[in-house]
Amino acid sequence: MLARLENIVVWIQAVTGWIGRAVAWLATVLVLVTGLVVLLRYAFQTGSIALQESLIYINALLFTLGAGYTLRHDGHVRVDIFYSRMTNRNRALVDTAGTLFLLLPVCGYILWSSWDYVAFSWRIHEGSAESSGLQIVYLLKSTILVLATFLLWQGIAELLKAIRTFTGHTPE
């Protein structure tokens, strides 16, 4: 049973790692597109609403798709005043409680509360309010569901790791 749970953790973390490394390239794309927008505006006195909107999309994708990866690497904000002084077993207890009572319910709530919002956007194929903007707002809104799903998956892996640490079992 423990080996199966460990395989689940390894699989989730592998997928999360792959997604995170792929999404990290969006930071480079963001910088390049920003440079292009600036170059077009100030060197050629022209602009593109679609190109400017793409910056919003890239930034949103960077955060929504990278949240699980950030959780995997413990990169989210945490108040470390007490946590840093705790034993590994007590940290695992805090992580378990935080995952069970905060992370998983919040992810569930995000999925539940945003489902109709995203579905409506898909139903009308929502696009930009600007005529020359990106007409794929419904795809961008879909990343809300992806964010909650990725955090949920990684949260399950973190929960299993914390339980393993709390119970004194180490991976084989």
Secondary structure, 3 states (H helix, E strand, C coil): CHHHHHHHHHHHHHHHHHHHHHHHHHHHHHHHHHHHHHHHHHHHCCCCHHHHHHHHHHHHHHHHHHHHHHHHCCCCCCCHHHHCCCCHHHHHHHHHHHHHHHHHHHHHHHHHHHHHHHHHHHHCCCCCCCCCCCCCHHHHHHHHHHHHHHHHHHHHHHHHHHHHHHHCCCCC
